[in-house]
């Protein structure tokens, strides 16, 4: 049967292409998958001083960042109400870090917590009295977590501060889903207690460089990385207190604040660049509200965040937001 006209044309065209193959260009490569955004997670421990609350929130507003604030609940108790807290194995009203200076200071701090939460920041737990819980049992930790939740939920009533904002108690019961242990000191009992108390992440670990956080027993475990720092690039935990000890032995040397700030910034930026140009593992940086070495570490933080958090392919987000995004919101917000 003679080949239909259209088929003959197609056959001719294919034969012609076969003989001219040497002149053909390679087919275009498929587009490479988009690189994930570089995540930076910045957090603050104890969250005490009111000026530092305001300064950190202003930094977030300038850069689009969201932070995690690890709150110590004793700073929601005044000298008159300190007896509301009893740590495991201690008598009432004992704390390693003191209490709020006054009822007014408690009111000011509660206002800052509410503003930060409204602005999308993550309010998390740093326990209450900043005791070392390495020998605490599950029951001890559950007692401490119970104190935190009770004091946060009832802070306005306990201190006689009015009016209590609408929705405060619901926020206190459900918004706190993360924890960091004082002194980064953990125990078997802690990891048994965390899921029982409704937490979904813990940020008490330390790692050799940035690592992806595993989820163990329902708890996502984050770790502050050790990063190269200083002229000899010796590793140091990426937290202001550890840099303070490295730089000045834990003693104030305000005259060298500029040098320490620059060293810190360079270490942060090098750690960031290594991930940004590499595997893009999230980078965690930890701070306190205490201004060590005349605020050198906050100066470095503001310079660093001002440069990197504004990049289109960088996200400076909280621990809570990272967990919720990664898990597609499956874990939800459970009271802690």
VEXVO-780253 format. One record per residue (C-alpha): residue number from 1; residue in three letters; chain; x, y, z. Coordinates in nm, 2 decimals. Layout:
! VEXVO-780253
site num->NUM, residuo->ALA, cadena->A, x->X, y->Y, z->Z
...
! end
This chain:
! VEXVO-780253
site num->1, residuo->UNK, cadena->A, x->0.00, y->0.00, z->0.00
site num->2, residuo->UNK, cadena->A, x->0.15, y->0.34, z->-0.09
site num->3, residuo->UNK, cadena->A, x->0.25, y->0.54, z->0.22
site num->4, residuo->UNK, cadena->A, x->0.00, y->0.83, z->0.29
site num->5, residuo->UNK, cadena->A, x->0.13, y->1.17, z->0.19
site num->6, residuo->UNK, cadena->A, x->0.16, y->1.31, z->0.55
site num->7, residuo->UNK, cadena->A, x->0.35, y->1.00, z->0.67
site num->8, residuo->UNK, cadena->A, x->0.60, y->1.03, z->0.38
site num->9, residuo->UNK, cadena->A, x->0.67, y->1.39, z->0.48
site num->10, residuo->UNK, cadena->A, x->0.72, y->1.29, z->0.84
site num->11, residuo->UNK, cadena->A, x->0.95, y->1.00, z->0.75
site num->12, residuo->UNK, cadena->A, x->1.15, y->1.23, z->0.52
site num->13, residuo->UNK, cadena->A, x->1.19, y->1.49, z->0.79
site num->14, residuo->UNK, cadena->A, x->1.31, y->1.23, z->1.05
site num->15, residuo->UNK, cadena->A, x->1.56, y->1.09, z->0.80
site num->16, residuo->UNK, cadena->A, x->1.69, y->1.44, z->0.72
site num->17, residuo->UNK, cadena->A, x->1.73, y->1.51, z->1.09
site num->18, residuo->UNK, cadena->A, x->1.92, y->1.19, z->1.15
site num->19, residuo->UNK, cadena->A, x->2.17, y->1.27, z->0.88
site num->20, residuo->UNK, cadena->A, x->2.22, y->1.62, z->1.01
site num->21, residuo->UNK, cadena->A, x->2.25, y->1.51, z->1.38
site num->22, residuo->UNK, cadena->A, x->2.60, y->1.65, z->1.42
site num->23, residuo->UNK, cadena->A, x->2.46, y->2.00, z->1.38
site num->24, residuo->UNK, cadena->A, x->2.18, y->1.97, z->1.63
site num->25, residuo->UNK, cadena->A, x->2.20, y->2.15, z->1.97
site num->26, residuo->UNK, cadena->A, x->2.14, y->1.95, z->2.29
site num->27, residuo->UNK, cadena->A, x->1.79, y->1.98, z->2.42
site num->28, residuo->UNK, cadena->A, x->1.76, y->2.25, z->2.70
site num->29, residuo->UNK, cadena->A, x->1.83, y->2.11, z->3.05
site num->30, residuo->UNK, cadena->A, x->1.54, y->2.10, z->3.28
site num->31, residuo->UNK, cadena->A, x->1.53, y->2.40, z->3.52
site num->32, residuo->UNK, cadena->A, x->1.73, y->2.33, z->3.84
site num->33, residuo->UNK, cadena->A, x->1.51, y->2.32, z->4.15
site num->34, residuo->UNK, cadena->A, x->1.50, y->2.65, z->4.34
site num->35, residuo->UNK, cadena->A, x->1.74, y->2.65, z->4.64
site num->36, residuo->UNK, cadena->A, x->1.57, y->2.67, z->4.98
site num->37, residuo->UNK, cadena->A, x->1.58, y->3.00, z->5.15
site num->38, residuo->UNK, cadena->A, x->1.86, y->3.04, z->5.41
site num->39, residuo->UNK, cadena->A, x->1.69, y->3.03, z->5.75
site num->40, residuo->UNK, cadena->A, x->1.84, y->3.22, z->6.05
site num->41, residuo->UNK, cadena->A, x->1.69, y->3.16, z->6.39
site num->42, residuo->UNK, cadena->A, x->1.77, y->3.43, z->6.65
site num->43, residuo->UNK, cadena->A, x->1.66, y->3.39, z->7.01
site num->44, residuo->UNK, cadena->A, x->1.69, y->3.56, z->7.35
site num->45, residuo->UNK, cadena->A, x->1.72, y->3.40, z->7.69
site num->46, residuo->UNK, cadena->A, x->1.55, y->3.53, z->8.01
site num->47, residuo->UNK, cadena->A, x->1.39, y->3.83, z->7.83
site num->48, residuo->UNK, cadena->A, x->1.41, y->4.06, z->8.12
site num->49, residuo->UNK, cadena->A, x->1.51, y->4.42, z->8.06
site num->50, residuo->UNK, cadena->A, x->1.24, y->4.64, z->7.91
site num->51, residuo->UNK, cadena->A, x->1.48, y->4.85, z->7.70
site num->52, residuo->UNK, cadena->A, x->1.61, y->4.53, z->7.54
site num->53, residuo->UNK, cadena->A, x->1.26, y->4.42, z->7.46
site num->54, residuo->UNK, cadena->A, x->1.20, y->4.75, z->7.28
site num->55, residuo->UNK, cadena->A, x->1.54, y->4.74, z->7.11
site num->56, residuo->UNK, cadena->A, x->1.49, y->4.38, z->6.98
site num->57, residuo->UNK, cadena->A, x->1.13, y->4.45, z->6.86
site num->58, residuo->UNK, cadena->A, x->1.26, y->4.76, z->6.67
site num->59, residuo->UNK, cadena->A, x->1.53, y->4.55, z->6.51
site num->60, residuo->UNK, cadena->A, x->1.27, y->4.30, z->6.40
site num->61, residuo->UNK, cadena->A, x->1.05, y->4.58, z->6.25
site num->62, residuo->UNK, cadena->A, x->1.35, y->4.72, z->6.06
site num->63, residuo->UNK, cadena->A, x->1.45, y->4.38, z->5.91
site num->64, residuo->UNK, cadena->A, x->1.13, y->4.18, z->5.89
site num->65, residuo->UNK, cadena->A, x->1.27, y->3.92, z->6.14
site num->66, residuo->UNK, cadena->A, x->1.08, y->3.72, z->6.39
site num->67, residuo->UNK, cadena->A, x->1.25, y->3.61, z->6.71
site num->68, residuo->UNK, cadena->A, x->1.20, y->3.35, z->6.99
site num->69, residuo->UNK, cadena->A, x->1.20, y->3.49, z->7.34
site num->70, residuo->UNK, cadena->A, x->1.28, y->3.23, z->7.61
site num->71, residuo->UNK, cadena->A, x->1.10, y->3.38, z->7.91
site num->72, residuo->UNK, cadena->A, x->1.20, y->3.32, z->8.27
site num->73, residuo->UNK, cadena->A, x->0.87, y->3.33, z->8.47
site num->74, residuo->UNK, cadena->A, x->1.02, y->3.47, z->8.79
site num->75, residuo->UNK, cadena->A, x->1.04, y->3.81, z->8.61
site num->76, residuo->UNK, cadena->A, x->0.66, y->3.81, z->8.62
site num->77, residuo->UNK, cadena->A, x->0.67, y->3.81, z->9.00
site num->78, residuo->UNK, cadena->A, x->0.74, y->4.11, z->9.21
site num->79, residuo->UNK, cadena->A, x->0.91, y->4.11, z->9.55
site num->80, residuo->UNK, cadena->A, x->0.57, y->4.09, z->9.71
site num->81, residuo->UNK, cadena->A, x->0.45, y->3.80, z->9.49
site num->82, residuo->UNK, cadena->A, x->0.77, y->3.59, z->9.47
site num->83, residuo->UNK, cadena->A, x->0.62, y->3.34, z->9.71
site num->84, residuo->UNK, cadena->A, x->0.39, y->3.22, z->9.42
site num->85, residuo->UNK, cadena->A, x->0.69, y->3.02, z->9.28
site num->86, residuo->UNK, cadena->A, x->0.84, y->2.71, z->9.44
site num->87, residuo->UNK, cadena->A, x->1.12, y->2.54, z->9.25
site num->88, residuo->UNK, cadena->A, x->1.17, y->2.16, z->9.27
site num->89, residuo->UNK, cadena->A, x->1.35, y->2.08, z->9.60
site num->90, residuo->UNK, cadena->A, x->1.35, y->2.45, z->9.71
site num->91, residuo->UNK, cadena->A, x->1.14, y->2.66, z->9.95
site num->92, residuo->UNK, cadena->A, x->0.90, y->2.92, z->9.81
site num->93, residuo->UNK, cadena->A, x->1.03, y->3.24, z->9.67
site num->94, residuo->UNK, cadena->A, x->1.38, y->3.11, z->9.57
site num->95, residuo->UNK, cadena->A, x->1.54, y->3.19, z->9.24
site num->96, residuo->UNK, cadena->A, x->1.89, y->3.19, z->9.09
site num->97, residuo->UNK, cadena->A, x->1.82, y->3.51, z->8.90
site num->98, residuo->UNK, cadena->A, x->1.61, y->3.71, z->9.14
site num->99, residuo->UNK, cadena->A, x->1.26, y->3.84, z->9.05
site num->100, residuo->UNK, cadena->A, x->1.11, y->4.15, z->8.90
site num->101, residuo->UNK, cadena->A, x->1.21, y->4.47, z->9.08
site num->102, residuo->UNK, cadena->A, x->0.85, y->4.60, z->9.12
site num->103, residuo->UNK, cadena->A, x->0.49, y->4.55, z->9.03
site num->104, residuo->UNK, cadena->A, x->0.53, y->4.83, z->8.77
site num->105, residuo->UNK, cadena->A, x->0.82, y->4.64, z->8.61
site num->106, residuo->UNK, cadena->A, x->0.60, y->4.33, z->8.58
site num->107, residuo->UNK, cadena->A, x->0.33, y->4.54, z->8.42
site num->108, residuo->UNK, cadena->A, x->0.58, y->4.68, z->8.17
site num->109, residuo->UNK, cadena->A, x->0.72, y->4.34, z->8.09
site num->110, residuo->UNK, cadena->A, x->0.37, y->4.19, z->8.04
site num->111, residuo->UNK, cadena->A, x->0.30, y->4.48, z->7.80
site num->112, residuo->UNK, cadena->A, x->0.62, y->4.39, z->7.60
site num->113, residuo->UNK, cadena->A, x->0.53, y->4.02, z->7.59
site num->114, residuo->UNK, cadena->A, x->0.19, y->4.10, z->7.45
site num->115, residuo->UNK, cadena->A, x->0.32, y->4.34, z->7.19
site num->116, residuo->UNK, cadena->A, x->0.59, y->4.09, z->7.08
site num->117, residuo->UNK, cadena->A, x->0.33, y->3.81, z->7.05
site num->118, residuo->UNK, cadena->A, x->0.10, y->4.04, z->6.85
site num->119, residuo->UNK, cadena->A, x->0.39, y->4.12, z->6.62
site num->120, residuo->UNK, cadena->A, x->0.43, y->3.75, z->6.54
site num->121, residuo->UNK, cadena->A, x->0.72, y->3.67, z->6.77
site num->122, residuo->UNK, cadena->A, x->0.76, y->3.34, z->6.95
site num->123, residuo->UNK, cadena->A, x->0.72, y->3.34, z->7.33
site num->124, residuo->UNK, cadena->A, x->0.88, y->3.03, z->7.47
site num->125, residuo->UNK, cadena->A, x->0.98, y->2.90, z->7.81
site num->126, residuo->UNK, cadena->A, x->1.32, y->2.93, z->7.99
site num->127, residuo->UNK, cadena->A, x->1.16, y->2.77, z->8.30
site num->128, residuo->UNK, cadena->A, x->1.13, y->2.99, z->8.60
site num->129, residuo->UNK, cadena->A, x->1.41, y->3.02, z->8.85
site num->130, residuo->UNK, cadena->A, x->1.71, y->2.93, z->8.63
site num->131, residuo->UNK, cadena->A, x->1.81, y->2.63, z->8.83
site num->132, residuo->UNK, cadena->A, x->2.03, y->2.36, z->8.69
site num->133, residuo->UNK, cadena->A, x->1.79, y->2.07, z->8.62
site num->134, residuo->UNK, cadena->A, x->2.04, y->1.80, z->8.52
site num->135, residuo->UNK, cadena->A, x->1.94, y->1.59, z->8.81
site num->136, residuo->UNK, cadena->A, x->1.56, y->1.66, z->8.80
site num->137, residuo->UNK, cadena->A, x->1.32, y->1.38, z->8.74
site num->138, residuo->UNK, cadena->A, x->1.02, y->1.40, z->8.50
site num->139, residuo->UNK, cadena->A, x->0.80, y->1.49, z->8.79
site num->140, residuo->UNK, cadena->A, x->1.04, y->1.78, z->8.89
site num->141, residuo->UNK, cadena->A, x->1.03, y->1.91, z->8.54
site num->142, residuo->UNK, cadena->A, x->0.65, y->1.88, z->8.52
site num->143, residuo->UNK, cadena->A, x->0.63, y->2.08, z->8.84
site num->144, residuo->UNK, cadena->A, x->0.85, y->2.35, z->8.69
site num->145, residuo->UNK, cadena->A, x->0.65, y->2.36, z->8.37
site num->146, residuo->UNK, cadena->A, x->0.33, y->2.38, z->8.58
site num->147, residuo->UNK, cadena->A, x->0.47, y->2.68, z->8.76
site num->148, residuo->UNK, cadena->A, x->0.56, y->2.85, z->8.44
site num->149, residuo->UNK, cadena->A, x->0.22, y->2.81, z->8.29
site num->150, residuo->UNK, cadena->A, x->0.03, y->2.91, z->8.61
site num->151, residuo->UNK, cadena->A, x->0.24, y->3.22, z->8.66
site num->152, residuo->UNK, cadena->A, x->0.22, y->3.33, z->8.29
site num->153, residuo->UNK, cadena->A, x->-0.15, y->3.27, z->8.27
site num->154, residuo->UNK, cadena->A, x->-0.23, y->3.45, z->8.60
site num->155, residuo->UNK, cadena->A, x->0.04, y->3.71, z->8.60
site num->156, residuo->UNK, cadena->A, x->-0.21, y->4.00, z->8.58
site num->157, residuo->UNK, cadena->A, x->-0.42, y->3.87, z->8.87
site num->158, residuo->UNK, cadena->A, x->-0.13, y->3.76, z->9.08
site num->159, residuo->UNK, cadena->A, x->0.02, y->4.11, z->9.07
site num->160, residuo->UNK, cadena->A, x->-0.30, y->4.30, z->9.09
site num->161, residuo->UNK, cadena->A, x->-0.24, y->4.46, z->8.75
site num->162, residuo->UNK, cadena->A, x->-0.55, y->4.57, z->8.56
site num->163, residuo->UNK, cadena->A, x->-0.70, y->4.55, z->8.31
site num->164, residuo->UNK, cadena->A, x->-0.60, y->4.21, z->8.19
site num->165, residuo->UNK, cadena->A, x->-0.59, y->4.21, z->7.81
site num->166, residuo->UNK, cadena->A, x->-0.87, y->4.02, z->7.64
site num->167, residuo->UNK, cadena->A, x->-0.74, y->3.68, z->7.53
site num->168, residuo->UNK, cadena->A, x->-0.44, y->3.68, z->7.76
site num->169, residuo->UNK, cadena->A, x->-0.52, y->3.35, z->7.93
site num->170, residuo->UNK, cadena->A, x->-0.59, y->3.17, z->7.61
site num->171, residuo->UNK, cadena->A, x->-0.25, y->3.30, z->7.48
site num->172, residuo->UNK, cadena->A, x->-0.07, y->3.18, z->7.79
site num->173, residuo->UNK, cadena->A, x->-0.23, y->2.83, z->7.77
site num->174, residuo->UNK, cadena->A, x->-0.17, y->2.77, z->7.40
site num->175, residuo->UNK, cadena->A, x->0.10, y->2.99, z->7.25
site num->176, residuo->UNK, cadena->A, x->0.41, y->2.86, z->7.44
site num->177, residuo->UNK, cadena->A, x->0.53, y->2.55, z->7.26
site num->178, residuo->UNK, cadena->A, x->0.91, y->2.57, z->7.30
site num->179, residuo->UNK, cadena->A, x->1.17, y->2.54, z->7.57
site num->180, residuo->UNK, cadena->A, x->1.54, y->2.61, z->7.64
site num->181, residuo->UNK, cadena->A, x->1.70, y->2.47, z->7.95
site num->182, residuo->UNK, cadena->A, x->1.88, y->2.70, z->8.18
site num->183, residuo->UNK, cadena->A, x->2.26, y->2.65, z->8.14
site num->184, residuo->UNK, cadena->A, x->2.16, y->2.43, z->7.84
site num->185, residuo->UNK, cadena->A, x->2.15, y->2.16, z->8.10
site num->186, residuo->UNK, cadena->A, x->1.93, y->1.87, z->8.00
site num->187, residuo->UNK, cadena->A, x->1.84, y->1.53, z->8.14
site num->188, residuo->UNK, cadena->A, x->1.64, y->1.22, z->8.07
site num->189, residuo->UNK, cadena->A, x->1.36, y->1.35, z->8.29
site num->190, residuo->UNK, cadena->A, x->1.34, y->1.67, z->8.08
site num->191, residuo->UNK, cadena->A, x->1.29, y->1.49, z->7.75
site num->192, residuo->UNK, cadena->A, x->1.02, y->1.27, z->7.92
site num->193, residuo->UNK, cadena->A, x->0.84, y->1.57, z->8.06
site num->194, residuo->UNK, cadena->A, x->0.85, y->1.80, z->7.75
site num->195, residuo->UNK, cadena->A, x->0.59, y->1.61, z->7.54
site num->196, residuo->UNK, cadena->A, x->0.38, y->1.53, z->7.85
site num->197, residuo->UNK, cadena->A, x->0.36, y->1.91, z->7.91
site num->198, residuo->UNK, cadena->A, x->0.26, y->1.98, z->7.55
site num->199, residuo->UNK, cadena->A, x->0.58, y->2.12, z->7.41
site num->200, residuo->UNK, cadena->A, x->0.69, y->2.06, z->7.05
site num->201, residuo->UNK, cadena->A, x->1.04, y->2.19, z->7.04
site num->202, residuo->UNK, cadena->A, x->1.35, y->2.21, z->7.27
site num->203, residuo->UNK, cadena->A, x->1.65, y->2.44, z->7.19
site num->204, residuo->UNK, cadena->A, x->1.89, y->2.32, z->7.46
site num->205, residuo->UNK, cadena->A, x->2.14, y->2.14, z->7.24
site num->206, residuo->UNK, cadena->A, x->2.49, y->2.22, z->7.12
site num->207, residuo->UNK, cadena->A, x->2.63, y->2.09, z->6.79
site num->208, residuo->UNK, cadena->A, x->2.96, y->2.10, z->6.59
site num->209, residuo->UNK, cadena->A, x->2.84, y->2.35, z->6.34
site num->210, residuo->UNK, cadena->A, x->2.49, y->2.40, z->6.21
site num->211, residuo->UNK, cadena->A, x->2.28, y->2.08, z->6.19
site num->212, residuo->UNK, cadena->A, x->1.93, y->1.99, z->6.08
site num->213, residuo->UNK, cadena->A, x->1.71, y->1.95, z->6.39
site num->214, residuo->UNK, cadena->A, x->1.59, y->1.59, z->6.44
site num->215, residuo->UNK, cadena->A, x->1.25, y->1.51, z->6.59
site num->216, residuo->UNK, cadena->A, x->1.27, y->1.26, z->6.88
site num->217, residuo->UNK, cadena->A, x->0.97, y->1.14, z->7.07
site num->218, residuo->UNK, cadena->A, x->0.76, y->1.42, z->6.93
site num->219, residuo->UNK, cadena->A, x->1.01, y->1.70, z->7.03
site num->220, residuo->UNK, cadena->A, x->1.21, y->1.88, z->6.76
site num->221, residuo->UNK, cadena->A, x->1.56, y->1.92, z->6.91
site num->222, residuo->UNK, cadena->A, x->1.75, y->2.23, z->6.81
site num->223, residuo->UNK, cadena->A, x->2.12, y->2.29, z->6.88
site num->224, residuo->UNK, cadena->A, x->2.32, y->2.61, z->6.90
site num->225, residuo->UNK, cadena->A, x->2.62, y->2.55, z->6.67
site num->226, residuo->UNK, cadena->A, x->2.98, y->2.59, z->6.75
site num->227, residuo->UNK, cadena->A, x->3.13, y->2.83, z->6.49
site num->228, residuo->UNK, cadena->A, x->3.48, y->2.94, z->6.41
site num->229, residuo->UNK, cadena->A, x->3.58, y->3.27, z->6.58
site num->230, residuo->UNK, cadena->A, x->3.87, y->3.50, z->6.62
site num->231, residuo->UNK, cadena->A, x->4.22, y->3.51, z->6.48
site num->232, residuo->UNK, cadena->A, x->4.27, y->3.13, z->6.53
site num->233, residuo->UNK, cadena->A, x->3.92, y->3.04, z->6.42
site num->234, residuo->UNK, cadena->A, x->3.87, y->2.83, z->6.73
site num->235, residuo->UNK, cadena->A, x->3.51, y->2.70, z->6.77
site num->236, residuo->UNK, cadena->A, x->3.28, y->2.87, z->7.02
site num->237, residuo->UNK, cadena->A, x->2.91, y->2.83, z->7.08
site num->238, residuo->UNK, cadena->A, x->2.71, y->3.09, z->6.88
site num->239, residuo->UNK, cadena->A, x->2.58, y->3.27, z->7.19
site num->240, residuo->UNK, cadena->A, x->2.67, y->3.60, z->7.33
site num->241, residuo->UNK, cadena->A, x->2.76, y->3.47, z->7.68
site num->242, residuo->UNK, cadena->A, x->3.01, y->3.22, z->7.53
site num->243, residuo->UNK, cadena->A, x->3.17, y->3.50, z->7.32
site num->244, residuo->UNK, cadena->A, x->3.18, y->3.72, z->7.64
site num->245, residuo->UNK, cadena->A, x->3.38, y->3.44, z->7.82
site num->246, residuo->UNK, cadena->A, x->3.60, y->3.39, z->7.51
site num->247, residuo->UNK, cadena->A, x->3.68, y->3.76, z->7.47
site num->248, residuo->UNK, cadena->A, x->3.72, y->3.89, z->7.82
site num->249, residuo->UNK, cadena->A, x->3.70, y->3.59, z->8.06
site num->250, residuo->UNK, cadena->A, x->3.35, y->3.69, z->8.16
site num->251, residuo->UNK, cadena->A, x->3.46, y->4.03, z->8.29
site num->252, residuo->UNK, cadena->A, x->3.36, y->4.37, z->8.14
site num->253, residuo->UNK, cadena->A, x->3.62, y->4.53, z->7.91
site num->254, residuo->UNK, cadena->A, x->3.42, y->4.82, z->7.76
site num->255, residuo->UNK, cadena->A, x->3.73, y->4.97, z->7.61
site num->256, residuo->UNK, cadena->A, x->3.75, y->4.68, z->7.37
site num->257, residuo->UNK, cadena->A, x->3.38, y->4.67, z->7.28
site num->258, residuo->UNK, cadena->A, x->3.44, y->4.78, z->6.92
site num->259, residuo->UNK, cadena->A, x->3.69, y->4.50, z->6.87
site num->260, residuo->UNK, cadena->A, x->3.47, y->4.24, z->7.03
site num->261, residuo->UNK, cadena->A, x->3.17, y->4.35, z->6.83
site num->262, residuo->UNK, cadena->A, x->3.37, y->4.32, z->6.50
site num->263, residuo->UNK, cadena->A, x->3.50, y->3.98, z->6.59
site num->264, residuo->UNK, cadena->A, x->3.15, y->3.86, z->6.67
site num->265, residuo->UNK, cadena->A, x->3.01, y->4.00, z->6.35
site num->266, residuo->UNK, cadena->A, x->3.28, y->3.84, z->6.14
site num->267, residuo->UNK, cadena->A, x->3.22, y->3.51, z->6.31
site num->268, residuo->UNK, cadena->A, x->2.84, y->3.53, z->6.25
site num->269, residuo->UNK, cadena->A, x->2.88, y->3.64, z->5.89
site num->270, residuo->UNK, cadena->A, x->3.13, y->3.37, z->5.81
site num->271, residuo->UNK, cadena->A, x->2.90, y->3.10, z->5.96
site num->272, residuo->UNK, cadena->A, x->2.61, y->3.25, z->5.76
site num->273, residuo->UNK, cadena->A, x->2.81, y->3.26, z->5.44
site num->274, residuo->UNK, cadena->A, x->2.92, y->2.90, z->5.47
site num->275, residuo->UNK, cadena->A, x->2.56, y->2.79, z->5.48
site num->276, residuo->UNK, cadena->A, x->2.42, y->3.05, z->5.24
site num->277, residuo->UNK, cadena->A, x->2.67, y->2.94, z->4.97
site num->278, residuo->UNK, cadena->A, x->2.65, y->2.57, z->5.08
site num->279, residuo->UNK, cadena->A, x->2.38, y->2.34, z->5.21
site num->280, residuo->UNK, cadena->A, x->2.16, y->2.61, z->5.36
site num->281, residuo->UNK, cadena->A, x->2.12, y->2.44, z->5.69
site num->282, residuo->UNK, cadena->A, x->1.95, y->2.68, z->5.94
site num->283, residuo->UNK, cadena->A, x->2.18, y->2.89, z->6.14
site num->284, residuo->UNK, cadena->A, x->2.09, y->2.95, z->6.51
site num->285, residuo->UNK, cadena->A, x->2.23, y->3.24, z->6.71
site num->286, residuo->UNK, cadena->A, x->2.16, y->3.29, z->7.08
site num->287, residuo->UNK, cadena->A, x->2.16, y->3.61, z->7.30
site num->288, residuo->UNK, cadena->A, x->2.06, y->3.74, z->7.64
site num->289, residuo->UNK, cadena->A, x->1.91, y->4.08, z->7.73
site num->290, residuo->UNK, cadena->A, x->2.22, y->4.16, z->7.93
site num->291, residuo->UNK, cadena->A, x->2.45, y->4.40, z->7.75
site num->292, residuo->UNK, cadena->A, x->2.79, y->4.23, z->7.80
site num->293, residuo->UNK, cadena->A, x->3.11, y->4.42, z->7.71
site num->294, residuo->UNK, cadena->A, x->2.92, y->4.74, z->7.67
site num->295, residuo->UNK, cadena->A, x->2.67, y->4.59, z->7.43
site num->296, residuo->UNK, cadena->A, x->2.93, y->4.45, z->7.18
site num->297, residuo->UNK, cadena->A, x->2.72, y->4.14, z->7.10
site num->298, residuo->UNK, cadena->A, x->2.40, y->4.33, z->7.04
site num->299, residuo->UNK, cadena->A, x->2.59, y->4.57, z->6.82
site num->300, residuo->UNK, cadena->A, x->2.71, y->4.27, z->6.62
site num->301, residuo->UNK, cadena->A, x->2.36, y->4.13, z->6.60
site num->302, residuo->UNK, cadena->A, x->2.21, y->4.45, z->6.47
site num->303, residuo->UNK, cadena->A, x->2.48, y->4.48, z->6.20
site num->304, residuo->UNK, cadena->A, x->2.44, y->4.11, z->6.10
site num->305, residuo->UNK, cadena->A, x->2.06, y->4.11, z->6.10
site num->306, residuo->UNK, cadena->A, x->2.05, y->4.44, z->5.91
site num->307, residuo->UNK, cadena->A, x->2.25, y->4.28, z->5.63
site num->308, residuo->UNK, cadena->A, x->2.12, y->3.93, z->5.60
site num->309, residuo->UNK, cadena->A, x->1.76, y->3.93, z->5.72
site num->310, residuo->UNK, cadena->A, x->1.66, y->4.17, z->5.45
site num->311, residuo->UNK, cadena->A, x->1.78, y->3.94, z->5.17
site num->312, residuo->UNK, cadena->A, x->1.51, y->3.80, z->4.94
site num->313, residuo->UNK, cadena->A, x->1.64, y->3.44, z->4.98
site num->314, residuo->UNK, cadena->A, x->1.69, y->3.46, z->5.36
site num->315, residuo->UNK, cadena->A, x->1.43, y->3.42, z->5.63
site num->316, residuo->UNK, cadena->A, x->1.50, y->3.52, z->5.99
site num->317, residuo->UNK, cadena->A, x->1.22, y->3.33, z->6.17
site num->318, residuo->UNK, cadena->A, x->1.14, y->3.19, z->6.51
site num->319, residuo->UNK, cadena->A, x->1.18, y->2.83, z->6.62
site num->320, residuo->UNK, cadena->A, x->0.81, y->2.79, z->6.64
site num->321, residuo->UNK, cadena->A, x->0.76, y->2.92, z->6.29
site num->322, residuo->UNK, cadena->A, x->1.03, y->2.69, z->6.16
site num->323, residuo->UNK, cadena->A, x->0.87, y->2.38, z->6.32
site num->324, residuo->UNK, cadena->A, x->0.52, y->2.48, z->6.20
site num->325, residuo->UNK, cadena->A, x->0.63, y->2.53, z->5.84
site num->326, residuo->UNK, cadena->A, x->0.84, y->2.22, z->5.83
site num->327, residuo->UNK, cadena->A, x->0.55, y->2.01, z->5.97
site num->328, residuo->UNK, cadena->A, x->0.29, y->2.18, z->5.76
site num->329, residuo->UNK, cadena->A, x->0.12, y->2.30, z->6.08
site num->330, residuo->UNK, cadena->A, x->0.04, y->1.94, z->6.19
site num->331, residuo->UNK, cadena->A, x->0.17, y->1.99, z->6.54
site num->332, residuo->UNK, cadena->A, x->-0.05, y->2.30, z->6.60
site num->333, residuo->UNK, cadena->A, x->-0.02, y->2.51, z->6.92
site num->334, residuo->UNK, cadena->A, x->-0.04, y->2.32, z->7.24
site num->335, residuo->UNK, cadena->A, x->-0.02, y->2.47, z->7.58
site num->336, residuo->UNK, cadena->A, x->0.32, y->2.42, z->7.76
! end
